Amino acid sequence: MVGSSVRLKSLVVRDCWNLEIIEICDLPQLAFFRYEGTPICLDLNRVRNLVKVSLGEDDLEFLKLALKQLACCLCQLRTLTLDSTLTFLPEENVVFPIPQLPELEYLELRIEADDACVLLQLASFLDASPRLQKLLIKGDFLGSEVKLLKAESRPHNNLKLAEVVGFNDCPAATDSHMKMLLYMLQKVVIDTVLPWCEL
């Protein structure tokens, strides 16, 4: 999709299973892009006003893939949603550095109960996002038997609100991971309603 005369401000692509590549260039008014589906080649070069992105792909290394695909616009994003509920993740969890997100104000992570890898990256996300103000974690966590790995505690100067949704009857989640979010927060919301139960 190319053309400086196109006035498109929002683009959503979902469940296009045979799609292999999305290339978006020179769309000056495009501010929001959302993709959900199988892994593809994603090219978002020269989309200078893109500030809101939502990605969900069925890939074992989704987080690494998403950050690689968004490398060209990470420095300008203000809102980022990463949905890893479309895949089954490997048992081995490896923490890796998160690229700088200097303008990011809102981060939403959608995760499965066994996706400890994404939660372990929270400290890295906080380090990379100095302007982050709101963090939303949506999970399908049902039952106290869920075992979550401990995340490193990290203070943050601008984070004001952390909201956790779907950690139903899972004290390990709040104990292990909310501790790292209690520094400098003005408000914490814990909603035990599972995301797929919402009306």
Disulfide bonds with the S-S distance in Angstrom:
none
